[in-house]
């Protein structure tokens, strides 16, 4: 009985580890994709001079909301400056900001 319990615990630990590794890999891929999207959005707004709403149109219309654009760009700016992402600083409260008060108005050119 003790051996069976030890075998079961090893199996459980193995499956638990597999889940944790898979989720960490997923998070790394999502982070990479969000960084690329944020950099492209920042280029549209800062380098090309588009407003947030104009950038949204170039991104395929209903693909993103204004606050999502802000979140993606903010994450890139923080990474480039060596800081942490907005979520790590409890920036959820800024997600309620209107799209018109997004990156184009808040980021320097």
Protein Blocks (a to p, Z undefined) as FASTA:
>chain_A
ZZmmmmmmmmmmmmmmmmmmmmmmmmmmmmmmmmmmmmmmmmmmmmnopafklmmmmnop
jmpcfklmmmmmmmmmmmmnopacfklnopmmmmmpcfklmmklmpcZZ
